[in-house]
Amino acid sequence: MTQKSEAIKGNITQEMKDVAENENIEVDKLARLIADGKVVIPKNINSHAKACGIGEGLTTKINANIGSSSKIDDLDLEINKAKLAVEYGADAIMDLSTGSDLKLFRQKIMDAVDVIIGTVPIYEAGVVTLAKNKEIVDMDPDDIFKAIENQAREGVDFMTLHCGITKDLVSKLEKQKRMMGIVSRGGTFMASWIKHNDLENPLYENYDYLLELSYEYDITLSLGDGLRPGCLADASDIPQIQELVNLGGLVKRAQNANVQVMVEGPGHMPMNQIKANMEIQKTICHGAPFYVLGPLVTDLAPGYDHITSAIGGAIAASSGANFLCYVTPAEHLSLPSLEDVKEGVIASKIAAEAADVAKGLPQSWIRERQMAKARKEFDWEKQFDLAFDKSKPRQYRDKCELDDDEMCAMCGEYCAVKIAKGDF
């Protein structure tokens, strides 16, 4: 049974109780949102992850991507990244490994953290294909479904699946002449396979079977945006919107089958287009939770894309997005380091908090008022405790030793708060 099917029956699960308590929302209201498909609680029946609610009326959640590559295949490093991401506030981890022994990597990561785990199963199918000395375009559809089912048994909570790229859409994309083409790795695998074999997307063609697997293990489908824009010039173009229309139909089919489902979104996008994209998605996709990568609001900041992403993420989340995939300073350049992971999570936390404050969520405003009070009272320890990064502000504070705690080295005795203390 899925969280959604239980909610429809009026049954309150322990996961619903836990999420309701964490989110300060009535559990009956939460259950109605789950039944309506506006909230998901990704939690495989074989998972030990703590419950995490994603969707309407809840705090904005953060995902951190980790995983090996064919060039860097260090299990201990990826486990440490997962732990560090959770330490700094990530609500979910996606294992995007494409190196060796993918099952071992997944298992060790799931053992290391207690947050929900996501994957992109077509990556594993691609690795299996290359191991057979075949090209990605010769991938066996059975290998895709084997990867999905195996990962479901292992306890993966949500899976990115590029079901909306159809044969018809690939044909249209060829005529579009995008500047960046397809930048989604899974999207490229699927589109190239369709073109090479002149066959329909097996995930689209066998979607009912996918729904059966998802229902059996209570996997939350994360319908991938394989044609997301990879640069500002491609934002909001016909292929992106056409795929979204396809996904809207697939969302409805999942909801009717009592399968939990969310939808992934762009990508690279000018700021003035973000709000409209969020509203279009919510309308086309029947209110399903929206999971966005960024959006990155300029293409000119390699090395600083955690900042461009945080700007776009704040706008997106305040306009309806529910789940932000972090972007690190290493985006477009290399596999992220531990420090990159930390910077990426904190940037996304800033975006999520800014959005939640804008939406008026009480728990966010409580923290903001606590910080204001701590600053007014020169309570440095409280400020450090409330901060997303508890060590960095302390390091800045300790750079210049002062005899008087009621000031910092910026203003010294001219501190406005100190001068006006008690008067206003």
N, C-alpha and C positions, 0 to 999 in steps of 0.2 A: 504494500500500500504506500502511496506517496503522501507527502505533507498536504498536497492539494486535494487529493481524494478524501483524506481525513477531514480537512477543513470543510469541504462540501457537505459531508455527512454531519457536521456540527461537532465532531470529535476534537478535543483539545489535546495535542501531543505535548510531551515534555519539552520538545524543541520550541514549540510555540510559547510555552510558559517562560522558558529561558529568554527568548528574544523579547517578549513583551516586557519582562522585568528590566532587561538591559536598555531597552529603548523608551521606557516610561510611557507605554501605550497599553490600553486595555486589551486583554488577550482575545476577547470576543471580536473586537474591531480588527485586530491583526488577522484572525482566522477568516474574517470576511474578505480582507484584502488578498489573502492567499487564495481563497476560493475564486475570487474574481481575476486571478492571474496578475495582480498588480504588485504582489510581493512574493519572493521566493525564499525558501530556506534550503540552500544547497547542502544536502547531507545524505550521502550514500548509505544504504542500510548496513554496509560493512565498514563504515567510517567511524573513527573515534574522535573526530573533530568536534569542537564546541559549536553550538548552533549560532548561525549568523544570518540575520535577516537583511535582505536587499530589496529595496523598492520604495513605493510611495509612503511618505510620512515618516520614514526612518532616516537615521543619520547616513550620510554618504560614506560608502565603504571604499577601501583601498586594496588593490591587488598588486603584488610584486612578482615579476617574472624572474625566474632563475633557470639554470639548466646548462648542461655541458654542450659543447659543439664538437665537430669533427677535428678541430684544431686545438681546443683546450678541454681536456676530459679529466677533471679533478673532483672526485666525489666529496672529499672533505671540504673543499672550497665552497661547493654548492650548498652543502649542509650548513656551513657557517653563514652563508648568505641568507638562507631561509631563516635561521635563528635570529640573525641581526635584523632582518626585515620585520619579523614579528615583534622583536624588542622595541622597535621604533614605531610600531603601530599598524603594520599591515594586517588586514583582516583576512587575507587569502594569499595563497602562493600558487603560481602556475609553474609547473615543471615543463619547460620547453626543450628538454634535452634531445640532442641528435647525435650524441657520441655513442660509446659502447655500453653494453649491459644496461639498457634503459629500465628494465624491471627492477634491478637492484637500486638504481638511482631513485626511482619513485618510492620504493619501499622505505629506503633509508630516510628520505625527506619526510614521508608521512609519519615515520617513527619519531622524527626530530622535533616536529611542531604539532600544535593542537588546533591549528586553523584549517579552514576548508582548502582542499587541494583541487586544482584544475589542470587539464592537459589539452593537447591538440593531437588526437590519436593518429591523424594522417601522417604526422611526423614519424611515428613508429613504423607505419606501413611503408613509408619512403625508405627508412633505414633498412628494413627487411628486404625491400626490392633491390637496393644497391648491393646488399650482401649476396644476392643471387646473381650478381654481375649483369643486372638488367638496368635499364634507364627508368627514371621516375614515370615517364609516360607509358611504360609497360607494366605499371603497377596492377596487381590483381585486386579487383574490388573485394574479394573475400578476405584479403589481408587487412583491408580497412576495417571491416566488420569484426574480424578476429581481434584486432587491436582494441576496438571499442569494448567488446565483450570481456576480454582479458582485464582491461583496466577497470571495468565496472566491478568485476569480481574482487579486484585488489582493494577497492574502496575509494576510487576517485569520485569526487563530489560533483564537479561540473566539467563539461567537455565542450571545447570550441569545435564546431562542425560546420563546414562550409556547404550548407545544403541549398543555398539560394542561387548559386552559380549554375545556370542551366545552359544547355546546348544553344538555345536561341539567344541567350544573353552573351555568350562567348562570340557568336557570329556578329552581334551588334557592336561588341567591344572592338573587334578588329577594324570596324569602319569609323570608330570614334577618334582614333589617333590622339590618344592622351599623351601628355608630355612625359609622364612617368610610368605609363602602362599599369601593370599590377605589382604592388609592393608587398602584399600579404604573401608570406611563404606558403601557407596552406592553400590560399586562393590560387597561387601560381601552379601548385601541384595539380589542383583540380581542373583549372581552366586548360592547362597544357595537356592533361590526360584526355579531356573531352575533345579538344581539337585534333590530337593525334589519332585517337580511336574512332572519331566521328560517332560517338555514343553519348547518351544522356548521363548526367551526373548520377552515379550510383546511390549517393546519399539522398538525392532528390527522388530518384525513381523508386527507391526502397525505403522511403520515409516511414511508412507504417511499421516496418520491421524495426527501424530505429526507435520509434515510439514504444514498441513492445519492450525492447531492452531497457529503455529509460524508465519505463513504469516499473519493471521488475526490480531494478536496483535503486529506484528513486534518484536517478541522475538528473541534475538540472541541465537542460540543453542550453548552451550558449551559442546561439546561431551567429556564425562568423560573418563578418563583412569582408569577404574576399576581394571585393572591388573598392575598398575604401581608398580615398584620395591619398596619394603619396607626396603631393606637393600642393601648395595653395592654388595653383593654376587649374588643378583637376577637381577642386572641391565642388560639391553639389552638381556634378555633371549627370548626364542621363544614365550611364551604367551604374553609378552609385545609387541613384534613386530607384532605378528599375530593380536592382537587387533588393533594396529595401521593401519594395512592393511584393516581391517574391517571398521575402521573409515574413511579411505581414500575414500572408496566407498560411505559411507554415506555423506561425505562432498560434493562429486560431485552431489549426488541426491538433497541435500539441495540447492546448488548453482544453479542447473537447475530449481529448484522451486522458485528461487528468495528469498530464506530465508537466512538471515545472519547467518554465522556459524564460530566458532573457535574450536580449538582442544586442549585438556588438555594433559599435558605430565608429565614425572617423576619429582620428586620422589627422590630416593637415587641413586647416580651414581658417580663412580670415575671420576675425572676431565678429564682424557684422553679419556673418552667416550662421553663427553657432546657435543662437536662440531659436531661429526658424527651423533649423535641422532637428533640434530636440523636440519641438512641437510637432513636426511632421512625423517623426518616428513614433511618438506616443499615440498619434492618431492612427497611423497605418498599422501599427503593431498592437493595437487593442490594449494599450496601457501597460504592456509588459515592461519590466525593469530594463533600463538602458545602461550598457556597459561600454564606456568610451576609452579610447587610447588617446590621451591628450584632451581635446585637439591641440595640435601645435599651431601657433598663430603666426609664425614666421619661419621661413626656411633658411634664414641667414645666421643661425646661432649654433652650429655644431660645437659640442663641448659644453653648451649651456641649455640643451634642450629640455632639461628638467624644469627650467624657468619658463620657457615658451609653452611647455605642457601645462604647468601649474596655472598660468594665465588663462589658457583655454579651458582647463578643467574647472576652474572656479566659475567661469561663465556657464559652462555646460551644466554643472551640477546645480547651480542656482536656477537654471532654466528647465530642469526636469531629469537630467542624468542621475543615476543612482549609484553607480559603481565606476570608480576611476582606476584605470590601469596605469601604474606609475611609469614614468620615463626617466632614465638616468642621464647623467652628463655624457655617458659613453654611447648614447643612442646614435645610430648610423655610423659608428666608428669602430667599436670593439665590444667584446664580451665585458660586462661591467665588473669592476673590482668590488671588494667589501665597502670601501668608502663611497663608491658610486651608488651602491644599493642604498646605503644610509641616506645620501643626499637625495636620491630619487623618492624614497618613502617620505621623507620630511617635506619635500616640495609638494607632494600629493596630499599630505596631511594638511598643509597650509591651505591648499585649494579647497579641500573638503570642508574644513572649518569655516573658511570664508563663505562658502555656499550655504552651509547649515545656519550660520548667523543670519545671512540674508533671508533665508526661509523662515526665520524666527523659531528654530527648534530650541526648546527650553534648556536642554542640557548644555548646548553650546553657549547660550547667553549666561548660564550660571558660571561657567569657566571664565568667560570674558570679564564678568564683574568681579570674580575672585582675583584675577590678575590686576585689574584696576585698583582694587583695595590694597593688594600687596605692594604695588608700586607707590601708592600714596603713603603707606606706612613704612616704606623702606624695608619691607620684609623680603630680603634677598633670597632666603632659603625657600620661601613660598613661591617666589617668582621662578626659581630654578625648577622647583617641583612641578609647576604647572606647564612649563615650556615643553614643546615637542622634543627638543634636544636639550637634555638636562646638563650636559657637560660643557657645551660650547659657550653659553652665556656666563657660566662660572669662570671659564678660562679668561674671557674678556674682563670680567670684574676683577680677577686676581692679577691682571697685568700691571695695574697701578695700585700700590698699597696706599690706603687713606686712613688717617686717624679717626675720621668721622664717618660713621656708617650712613649718615643721612645726606649722602651726596655720591656722585660718581665723578670720574676724572674728566668728563666732558664739560660740565659746568662748574664743578667745585663749589665754592661758597656762593656762587651766583645761581644755584639751583632754584628754579622757579617753585618747585613743590616744597622745598625746605623754607624758602622765604615766606610763602603764603600759608604755611602750615597752621591750621587752626583758625585762620581768618576767613576762608571761603569753603 
